[in-house]
């Protein structure tokens, strides 16, 4: 019974890993960036420091970003902080940035 159980578990785990790999190959997350003054669509993994990322409703935020401008931007960060409601984000300077500017 134990050998059968281990064998089935291994087989199912292999099938699920293969399915995830196939799904990841099909889904490519693209993001619109402004680089060297031109808008372009790039893969999310190709973002580099200095890129200006353009977000719209429903966008996945691809990295740690500094907001330049924002209007009614609410972020669901429940997977990171456990917050149950979306949190509003603004482009205002942080407390640390105010101290550095002095």
C-alpha positions in Angstrom: 0.0 0.0 0.0 2.8 2.4 0.9 4.6 1.7 -2.4 1.5 2.3 -4.4 0.7 5.5 -2.5 4.3 6.8 -3.1 4.2 5.8 -6.7 0.8 7.5 -7.3 2.0 10.6 -5.5 5.2 10.8 -7.6 3.2 10.3 -10.8 0.7 13.0 -10.0 3.4 15.4 -8.9 5.2 14.9 -12.2 2.0 15.5 -14.2 1.2 18.7 -12.3 4.8 20.1 -12.8 4.6 19.4 -16.5 1.2 21.2 -16.7 2.6 24.2 -14.9 5.6 24.4 -17.2 3.4 24.2 -20.3 1.1 27.0 -18.9 4.2 29.2 -18.1 5.4 28.7 -21.7 2.0 29.9 -23.0 1.6 32.9 -20.8 4.0 35.8 -21.3 3.4 38.9 -19.2 4.1 42.0 -21.3 4.4 45.5 -19.9 4.5 48.9 -21.6 7.6 50.9 -20.9 9.0 54.2 -22.0 12.7 53.6 -22.8 14.8 56.2 -24.6 11.7 58.3 -25.1 9.9 55.6 -27.0 7.0 53.4 -25.9 7.4 49.7 -26.4 6.0 46.4 -25.2 8.6 44.2 -23.5 8.5 41.0 -21.5 8.2 41.7 -17.7 11.6 40.1 -17.1 13.4 42.6 -19.3 12.6 45.7 -17.1 15.7 47.5 -16.1 16.4 50.5 -13.7 15.4 53.7 -15.5 12.5 52.3 -17.4 9.2 54.2 -17.0 6.4 51.7 -16.7 2.9 52.6 -17.8 0.2 51.0 -15.7 -3.6 50.9 -16.4 -6.6 49.3 -14.7 -5.9 45.6 -14.0 -2.2 45.8 -14.6 0.2 43.5 -12.7 2.9 45.7 -11.1 6.0 44.1 -12.4 8.6 45.3 -9.9 9.4 47.7 -7.2 8.4 51.0 -8.7 8.6 54.6 -7.8 5.4 56.4 -8.8 5.9 59.5 -10.9 2.2 60.3 -11.2 -0.9 58.4 -10.1 -4.6 59.0 -10.0 -6.9 56.7 -8.1 -4.3 53.9 -7.9 -5.4 51.1 -5.5 -3.1 48.1 -5.0 -4.2 44.7 -3.7 -1.2 43.7 -1.6 -2.9 40.9 0.4 -0.3 38.3 -0.6 2.5 40.5 0.7 1.0 42.1 3.8 -2.2 40.3 4.6 -4.2 43.5 4.0 -7.8 42.5 3.2 -8.6 45.7 1.2 -6.8 47.4 -1.6 -4.4 50.2 -0.5 -4.3 53.6 -2.2 -0.9 54.6 -3.5 0.2 58.1 -4.3 3.2 59.7 -5.9 3.9 61.9 -2.8 7.4 61.9 -1.3 8.0 59.6 1.6 9.2 60.7 5.0 12.8 59.5 4.2 12.8 61.4 0.9 11.9 64.6 2.7 14.8 64.2 5.2 17.3 63.5 2.4 16.2 66.6 0.4 17.1 68.9 3.3 
